[in-house]
Amino acid sequence: MPYARRAMPVPAYDQFIEPVLRVLAQHPDGVAAGDAHEAAADALRLTADDRTELLPSGAQPVYKNRAGWAHDRLKRHGLSSSPKRGLWKLTSEGLTYAKAHPKLSEAEIDQLTEVGRASRLSRKDTGAEAVPTSTPATERVRTHCSVPA
C-alpha cells in the first residue's frame, strides 16, 4: 500500500506564535501548558489526526512540540515566562505587546523567530522582572510598548 500524504501538515512553529500569544493574553494569571497547546491547535483548526502525529522520536505529538517552540520564542523576547513547571504566562511586556498588536504581521512573526539575535533573559540587580538585552525585535517591542531599556 503506498504512503498517503496528508493534504496539510501540522503548521511550522512560527504559525503557533500568534495563537499561543492570544491564549496567554486571555489568561493574564497564566494557563496550563496543555491548555495552551489545545487552544493553539483549535485556533489553527488541527484535526484529530493532526493531533495524533508524533515526532520521529515518538516522544511527543508534533503540535505540542511546535506550540512549545512558539512559547520559547515569546520567552526569549521577554514576552512570556514559565513561573512554574507546566504554567505559561505573559510578562507585563507581553500583555502590553499583545494589546498593541491585535493581529501579528508576517514581519512581526519573523522578528519573534529571530532567536540568533534574541538574547538570554537576565535579571536586573533591582530584582525587577526579567528583561531581554537589546535586539532589533526587543527594541521594536520597547518602542511600541514604552518599555524602558
Secondary structure, DSSP 8 states (H G I E B T S, - for coil): ------SS----GGGGHHHHHHHHHH-TT-EEHHHHHHHHHHHTT--HHHHH-B-TTSSSBHHHHHHHHHHHHHHHTTSEEEEETTEEEE-HHHHHHHHH-SS--HHHHHHHT-TTTS--EE--TT----EE---HHHHHHHHHHT---
